Amino acid sequence: MEIGWIKLSTDLFTNRKIRQILSMPDGDAVVMIWLQLLILAGCVNDRGLVYFTKDMPYTEEMLSVQFGRAPETVRLALKTFGAFGMTETTGDGLLRIANWEKYQNAEGLEKIREQTRERVAKYRKNLNSQKEELPVTLPVTQCNATEEDKEKEKDKDSSKEREVRERKPEDALVNPRKPQDGFRGNPPTQEEVKKYCLERGGKVDAERFFDYYSSNGWMVGKNPMKDWKAAVRSWETNGFAGAKSPPPRSSPPENETEFSCESGIEAYLRLL
């Protein structure tokens, strides 16, 4: 249970020690620090002791930050409180409010401390029992994985890489919007196209042929190209060899089984 209050005497400002402090330079600030020190002791709730932790006493610099006061003012206040017997220092170097039990309800504060200890002990007991009853399964990470787990993960990664390498081109998804995705296999390089066109007498502008099919994703109509060499021969046959601009639609090359009715009619009209 948290301490929400401390007791203050109504004759605080008529107390002879407080009146002496108020008459000093910065007396108002020193009295305010005294009130802040009392409240801090109430928050610690350990028989008037004031500390950050039991192993770490408050220093003048720490109290300066805690109270929002200049270090020299805090130093003056602590010196004054010690000289007036308002505070004392324990053998462990901890600051204690003198006569804390006289002014505060020591019995009530001790009861609160005991309730807090019991509540914390009960919470820890329940937490430990839950850990014993519920098995904890941690995900395998690089931090807690055993060497065997790490080897299994490596084997899985190697299997996935091997599957990708062995995957056939026709198993890939066709996406005509992306260049070269429509080609069934690896599309030719520009040098390969030039070489083949020269072998056939240079009737087809290799660079124009390559740029045209690269731009449409190596598609013949609505179907992916199967044989680019057949497409070159088709350009020769259909009179696209010396065209100044790419054909609006290339007729299906040799060995292509997919063709549309529209492209068939166009081919028929050329023969007339």
Sequence and secondary structure as in RCSB ss.txt:
>XXXX:A:sequence
MEIGWIKLSTDLFTNRKIRQILSMPDGDAVVMIWLQLLILAGCVNDRGLVYFTKDMPYTEEMLSVQFGRAPETVR
LALKTFGAFGMTETTGDGLLRIANWEKYQNAEGLEKIREQTRERVAKYRKNLNSQKEELPVTLPVTQCNATEEDK
EKEKDKDSSKEREVRERKPEDALVNPRKPQDGFRGNPPTQEEVKKYCLERGGKVDAERFFDYYSSNGWMVGKNPM
KDWKAAVRSWETNGFAGAKSPPPRSSPPENETEFSCESGIEAYLRLL
>XXXX:A:secstr
         TTGGGSHHHHHHHTSTTHHHHHHHHHHHHHHHHHHTSTTEEEEETTEE  HHHHHHHHT  HHHHH
HHHHHHHHTTSEEE TTS EEETTHHHHTTHHHHHHHHHHHHHHHHHHHHHHHHHHHHS       TTT  HHHH
HHHHHHHHHHHHHHHH  GGGS   TTSTTTTSSS    HHHHHHHHHHTTS S HHHHHHHHHHTTSEETTEE 
S HHHHHHHHHHTT TT SS  SS    TT     HHHHHHHHHHH 
